[in-house]
Amino acid sequence: MKLVVALIGTILISTLTFGQKKGTVETKMHVEGICGMCETRIEETVNFSKGIKSAEWDKETGTLTVVYKEGKTTPQKIGELLAKAGHDNEYAKATDKEYEKLSNCCRYKTQEKH
């Protein structure tokens, strides 16, 4: 199942630019998480970052959709922020120390989604 999610995530992950206001870009990336607390942490980590217009994480698919200002941030920087918050993603992996800071219910490496 995780392999299927990873493959789907990889397909969805590519950065997409849509007919938005000039200077904004939308990207989708897979971010590991399993619960509502993860959703809040992921979205707040990104939404409170420089250059972000909006961020929404889908718990069922693990897909994070971000709209950001071009030149203010990049998917790589977003991924690094999420890893520091304890969430693995296609751009960066959380260290063991960062992952261990997550609440027990958020430990996606050892639990099923709920």
Z-matrix of the N, CA and C atoms (Angstrom, degrees):
N
C 1 1.449
C 2 1.523 1 111.12
N 3 1.353 2 115.68 1 -44.27
C 4 1.463 3 119.30 2 179.57
C 5 1.522 4 110.68 3 -62.43
N 6 1.350 5 116.93 4 -35.34
C 7 1.456 6 120.61 5 179.19
C 8 1.519 7 110.08 6 -64.93
N 9 1.335 8 116.60 7 -42.55
C 10 1.462 9 120.89 8 178.48
C 11 1.531 10 110.25 9 -62.20
N 12 1.327 11 116.59 10 -45.59
C 13 1.465 12 121.02 11 178.81
C 14 1.520 13 110.01 12 -61.61
N 15 1.333 14 116.39 13 -42.16
C 16 1.462 15 120.35 14 179.79
C 17 1.526 16 110.83 15 -63.66
N 18 1.337 17 116.79 16 -42.13
C 19 1.460 18 120.03 17 179.07
C 20 1.525 19 111.44 18 -65.62
N 21 1.315 20 116.51 19 -44.00
C 22 1.463 21 120.30 20 177.66
C 23 1.520 22 109.16 21 -62.96
N 24 1.321 23 115.70 22 -43.77
C 25 1.462 24 120.19 23 178.72
C 26 1.511 25 111.43 24 -59.53
N 27 1.324 26 117.33 25 -41.98
C 28 1.453 27 121.21 26 -179.68
C 29 1.518 28 110.54 27 -62.29
N 30 1.317 29 116.33 28 -39.43
C 31 1.459 30 120.09 29 178.65
C 32 1.529 31 110.51 30 -66.44
N 33 1.329 32 116.36 31 -42.21
C 34 1.456 33 120.85 32 -178.35
C 35 1.518 34 113.37 33 -76.47
N 36 1.296 35 116.76 34 -16.48
C 37 1.454 36 122.25 35 -167.63
C 38 1.517 37 114.29 36 -71.22
N 39 1.286 38 117.05 37 -27.16
C 40 1.454 39 118.05 38 -174.21
C 41 1.518 40 110.95 39 -54.84
N 42 1.300 41 114.62 40 145.18
C 43 1.459 42 120.23 41 -178.66
C 44 1.514 43 108.85 42 -72.24
N 45 1.319 44 115.19 43 130.09
C 46 1.452 45 121.39 44 -178.22
C 47 1.514 46 110.06 45 -118.57
N 48 1.300 47 115.94 46 137.97
C 49 1.446 48 120.20 47 175.17
C 50 1.527 49 107.21 48 -112.19
N 51 1.323 50 116.53 49 129.22
C 52 1.446 51 121.75 50 -178.07
C 53 1.518 52 109.88 51 -115.06
N 54 1.324 53 116.70 52 175.99
C 55 1.458 54 122.22 53 178.92
C 56 1.516 55 111.11 54 -74.08
N 57 1.302 56 116.23 55 64.95
C 58 1.450 57 121.24 56 178.82
C 59 1.520 58 108.21 57 -101.26
N 60 1.301 59 115.48 58 -176.26
C 61 1.456 60 119.82 59 175.16
C 62 1.518 61 108.22 60 -57.21
N 63 1.323 62 114.98 61 144.70
C 64 1.452 63 119.70 62 178.72
C 65 1.521 64 109.50 63 -58.30
N 66 1.328 65 115.23 64 135.29
C 67 1.443 66 119.84 65 179.02
C 68 1.509 67 114.33 66 94.30
N 69 1.337 68 118.00 67 -3.16
C 70 1.460 69 119.59 68 175.77
C 71 1.528 70 109.19 69 -112.54
N 72 1.305 71 114.66 70 146.97
C 73 1.459 72 121.87 71 -178.50
C 74 1.521 73 108.11 72 -131.69
N 75 1.323 74 116.11 73 144.52
C 76 1.461 75 120.75 74 173.56
C 77 1.520 76 108.11 75 -111.41
N 78 1.318 77 115.48 76 134.97
C 79 1.456 78 120.65 77 176.54
C 80 1.518 79 109.14 78 -133.74
N 81 1.309 80 115.40 79 153.38
C 82 1.463 81 121.80 80 176.04
C 83 1.516 82 107.26 81 -124.11
N 84 1.328 83 115.74 82 138.15
C 85 1.454 84 120.56 83 177.32
C 86 1.516 85 110.20 84 -145.61
N 87 1.311 86 115.75 85 153.49
C 88 1.456 87 120.29 86 176.89
C 89 1.521 88 108.72 87 -85.51
N 90 1.343 89 116.57 88 131.09
C 91 1.458 90 123.05 89 178.18
C 92 1.530 91 107.68 90 -130.23
N 93 1.325 92 116.17 91 128.75
C 94 1.463 93 121.14 92 179.86
C 95 1.526 94 111.21 93 -72.69
N 96 1.324 95 115.99 94 137.28
C 97 1.451 96 124.22 95 177.70
C 98 1.509 97 108.19 96 177.54
N 99 1.366 98 117.18 97 165.95
C 100 1.462 99 117.67 98 -175.54
C 101 1.521 100 115.28 99 -138.50
N 102 1.311 101 118.90 100 -14.21
C 103 1.464 102 117.61 101 -172.20
C 104 1.532 103 112.03 102 -138.64
N 105 1.306 104 114.93 103 179.99
C 106 1.459 105 120.92 104 179.27
C 107 1.520 106 113.06 105 -62.91
N 108 1.343 107 116.76 106 -34.07
C 109 1.467 108 119.46 107 176.51
C 110 1.529 109 110.31 108 -65.65
N 111 1.328 110 116.25 109 -38.09
C 112 1.467 111 120.59 110 176.53
C 113 1.528 112 109.26 111 -62.10
N 114 1.322 113 116.16 112 -45.24
C 115 1.457 114 121.18 113 -179.44
C 116 1.528 115 110.52 114 -57.19
N 117 1.314 116 116.31 115 -47.47
C 118 1.467 117 120.89 116 179.80
C 119 1.524 118 110.44 117 -61.29
N 120 1.331 119 117.13 118 -47.31
C 121 1.468 120 121.73 119 -178.22
C 122 1.525 121 111.16 120 -62.21
N 123 1.328 122 116.74 121 -46.36
C 124 1.469 123 121.59 122 -179.07
C 125 1.519 124 110.39 123 -61.51
N 126 1.333 125 116.30 124 -50.91
C 127 1.467 126 119.87 125 -177.46
C 128 1.524 127 111.75 126 -65.15
N 129 1.332 128 117.68 127 -42.20
C 130 1.468 129 119.99 128 -179.64
C 131 1.522 130 111.36 129 -67.82
N 132 1.321 131 117.04 130 -39.51
C 133 1.469 132 120.10 131 177.98
C 134 1.514 133 110.45 132 -56.46
N 135 1.308 134 116.50 133 -43.85
C 136 1.463 135 120.36 134 -177.38
C 137 1.528 136 111.23 135 -80.65
N 138 1.327 137 117.53 136 -47.30
C 139 1.466 138 120.12 137 -176.16
C 140 1.523 139 114.01 138 -60.98
N 141 1.336 140 117.42 139 -29.03
C 142 1.461 141 120.45 140 -179.37
C 143 1.529 142 111.99 141 -92.25
N 144 1.321 143 117.24 142 16.20
C 145 1.456 144 121.96 143 -179.39
C 146 1.528 145 110.93 144 -100.89
N 147 1.308 146 115.13 145 153.29
C 148 1.463 147 122.30 146 -178.73
C 149 1.530 148 111.67 147 -59.11
N 150 1.309 149 115.85 148 132.27
C 151 1.452 150 122.00 149 174.19
C 152 1.520 151 115.55 150 86.34
N 153 1.320 152 117.99 151 -0.08
C 154 1.467 153 121.16 152 -176.74
C 155 1.521 154 110.35 153 -89.03
N 156 1.322 155 115.94 154 130.18
C 157 1.467 156 121.95 155 174.23
C 158 1.528 157 110.24 156 -90.35
N 159 1.337 158 116.80 157 -44.59
C 160 1.464 159 120.63 158 178.70
C 161 1.524 160 109.54 159 -162.05
N 162 1.323 161 114.37 160 153.93
C 163 1.463 162 120.92 161 176.94
C 164 1.521 163 108.05 162 -146.45
N 165 1.322 164 116.07 163 132.66
C 166 1.462 165 121.18 164 179.10
C 167 1.521 166 108.70 165 -140.77
N 168 1.355 167 115.58 166 126.40
C 169 1.453 168 121.69 167 -179.28
C 170 1.510 169 109.90 168 -107.07
N 171 1.320 170 117.12 169 131.08
C 172 1.457 171 123.55 170 177.41
C 173 1.528 172 108.30 171 -95.53
N 174 1.323 173 116.46 172 111.52
C 175 1.466 174 122.59 173 -176.76
C 176 1.530 175 111.71 174 -60.80
N 177 1.314 176 117.72 175 -37.05
C 178 1.470 177 121.20 176 -176.49
C 179 1.527 178 112.29 177 -67.93
N 180 1.318 179 117.49 178 -40.21
C 181 1.470 180 120.88 179 -177.20
C 182 1.521 181 113.28 180 -101.44
N 183 1.332 182 116.90 181 -16.69
C 184 1.457 183 120.86 182 -176.01
C 185 1.516 184 112.81 183 75.03
N 186 1.329 185 116.71 184 15.40
C 187 1.458 186 120.88 185 -177.22
C 188 1.526 187 110.88 186 -92.77
N 189 1.318 188 115.46 187 126.86
C 190 1.453 189 122.47 188 175.27
C 191 1.521 190 107.76 189 -102.73
N 192 1.328 191 116.27 190 124.85
C 193 1.462 192 122.10 191 175.97
C 194 1.514 193 107.31 192 -106.35
N 195 1.325 194 116.18 193 123.24
C 196 1.457 195 121.70 194 -177.02
C 197 1.521 196 109.82 195 -125.78
N 198 1.332 197 115.77 196 134.01
C 199 1.453 198 121.71 197 170.69
C 200 1.519 199 105.91 198 -111.56
N 201 1.328 200 115.90 199 125.01
C 202 1.459 201 120.18 200 -176.12
C 203 1.525 202 111.30 201 -138.66
N 204 1.326 203 114.61 202 163.30
C 205 1.460 204 121.25 203 178.51
C 206 1.527 205 108.71 204 -81.06
N 207 1.306 206 114.21 205 125.53
C 208 1.455 207 120.78 206 178.24
C 209 1.529 208 109.34 207 -60.42
N 210 1.315 209 117.01 208 134.51
C 211 1.455 210 121.53 209 179.62
C 212 1.523 211 113.96 210 88.38
N 213 1.334 212 118.44 211 -12.76
C 214 1.467 213 122.25 212 179.82
C 215 1.527 214 111.81 213 -96.10
N 216 1.331 215 116.37 214 -28.73
C 217 1.459 216 121.45 215 178.33
C 218 1.515 217 108.33 216 -156.45
N 219 1.316 218 116.16 217 176.78
C 220 1.467 219 122.44 218 178.82
C 221 1.528 220 108.79 219 -141.04
N 222 1.326 221 117.89 220 161.69
C 223 1.463 222 119.52 221 175.16
C 224 1.535 223 111.53 222 -56.97
N 225 1.324 224 117.71 223 -37.01
C 226 1.468 225 121.10 224 178.40
C 227 1.530 226 110.67 225 -60.57
N 228 1.325 227 117.95 226 -45.74
C 229 1.469 228 121.57 227 179.47
C 230 1.527 229 110.87 228 -64.46
N 231 1.321 230 116.55 229 -40.38
C 232 1.467 231 121.09 230 177.64
C 233 1.528 232 109.37 231 -61.68
N 234 1.327 233 116.71 232 -46.00
C 235 1.458 234 121.26 233 178.54
C 236 1.522 235 112.60 234 -60.20
N 237 1.316 236 116.80 235 -39.63
C 238 1.465 237 120.87 236 178.67
C 239 1.531 238 111.20 237 -65.11
N 240 1.332 239 117.05 238 -39.93
C 241 1.467 240 120.49 239 177.01
C 242 1.529 241 111.05 240 -62.26
N 243 1.325 242 115.96 241 -43.26
C 244 1.459 243 120.47 242 179.84
C 245 1.527 244 111.54 243 -65.03
N 246 1.317 245 117.27 244 -38.64
C 247 1.461 246 120.71 245 177.65
C 248 1.526 247 110.37 246 -63.99
N 249 1.320 248 117.55 247 -39.27
C 250 1.467 249 120.69 248 177.46
C 251 1.522 250 111.29 249 -65.02
N 252 1.339 251 116.29 250 -25.93
C 253 1.464 252 120.98 251 177.12
C 254 1.531 253 111.21 252 -84.99
N 255 1.354 254 117.30 253 -1.38
C 256 1.457 255 121.37 254 176.28
C 257 1.516 256 116.06 255 103.00
N 258 1.336 257 117.38 256 5.15
C 259 1.469 258 120.11 257 -174.88
C 260 1.527 259 112.59 258 -112.01
N 261 1.340 260 115.39 259 116.39
C 262 1.457 261 120.78 260 174.97
C 263 1.521 262 109.40 261 -64.08
N 264 1.305 263 115.56 262 148.68
C 265 1.461 264 121.66 263 177.03
C 266 1.521 265 107.65 264 -154.87
N 267 1.301 266 117.49 265 178.68
C 268 1.461 267 120.02 266 -175.19
C 269 1.526 268 113.88 267 -69.85
N 270 1.316 269 117.65 268 -15.44
C 271 1.462 270 121.14 269 -178.37
C 272 1.522 271 113.66 270 -99.80
N 273 1.316 272 117.69 271 -25.04
C 274 1.466 273 120.81 272 -176.70
C 275 1.525 274 110.26 273 -158.63
N 276 1.301 275 115.51 274 149.96
C 277 1.470 276 122.11 275 177.85
C 278 1.517 277 109.15 276 -110.26
N 279 1.330 278 115.83 277 140.12
C 280 1.460 279 121.35 278 176.01
C 281 1.525 280 108.77 279 -69.35
N 282 1.322 281 115.92 280 142.61
C 283 1.464 282 118.93 281 173.11
C 284 1.526 283 107.51 282 -71.82
N 285 1.324 284 116.50 283 164.60
C 286 1.463 285 120.16 284 177.12
C 287 1.528 286 109.85 285 -58.81
N 288 1.318 287 116.85 286 -39.88
C 289 1.463 288 121.84 287 -179.61
C 290 1.536 289 110.76 288 -62.50
N 291 1.321 290 116.89 289 -43.31
C 292 1.471 291 120.79 290 179.11
C 293 1.527 292 110.66 291 -67.29
N 294 1.328 293 116.65 292 -42.73
C 295 1.460 294 121.45 293 179.77
C 296 1.527 295 111.12 294 -63.28
N 297 1.314 296 117.55 295 -41.11
C 298 1.464 297 122.16 296 -178.42
C 299 1.533 298 112.65 297 -64.90
N 300 1.311 299 118.51 298 -18.06
C 301 1.465 300 121.95 299 177.75
C 302 1.530 301 111.97 300 -74.56
N 303 1.349 302 116.71 301 -16.55
C 304 1.465 303 120.12 302 179.85
C 305 1.524 304 110.24 303 -68.12
N 306 1.326 305 115.94 304 148.99
C 307 1.470 306 120.90 305 173.82
C 308 1.523 307 108.62 306 -61.27
N 309 1.305 308 117.14 307 155.13
C 310 1.468 309 121.00 308 -179.15
C 311 1.522 310 112.36 309 -55.33
N 312 1.330 311 117.33 310 -38.26
C 313 1.472 312 119.37 311 -178.40
C 314 1.526 313 112.52 312 -69.58
N 315 1.325 314 117.47 313 -14.61
C 316 1.462 315 122.30 314 -177.61
C 317 1.525 316 113.22 315 -98.29
N 318 1.300 317 117.49 316 1.51
C 319 1.474 318 121.29 317 -176.07
C 320 1.533 319 109.52 318 -77.05
N 321 1.314 320 114.46 319 84.85
C 322 1.463 321 122.86 320 -173.35
C 323 1.530 322 113.60 321 -67.26
N 324 1.314 323 118.17 322 -18.57
C 325 1.456 324 119.88 323 -179.74
C 326 1.517 325 112.57 324 -75.66
N 327 1.327 326 117.23 325 -18.79
C 328 1.461 327 120.65 326 -175.79
C 329 1.524 328 113.95 327 -121.22
N 330 1.325 329 118.19 328 0.80
C 331 1.462 330 120.50 329 -176.19
C 332 1.508 331 111.68 330 -131.78
N 333 1.323 332 114.59 331 161.91
C 334 1.465 333 121.77 332 174.26
C 335 1.519 334 108.48 333 -88.36
N 336 1.323 335 116.01 334 157.16
C 337 1.471 336 119.94 335 176.82
C 338 1.501 337 110.52 336 -63.05
N 339 1.367 338 115.10 337 143.72
C 340 1.461 339 120.37 338 176.98
C 341 1.508 340 109.92 339 -142.19
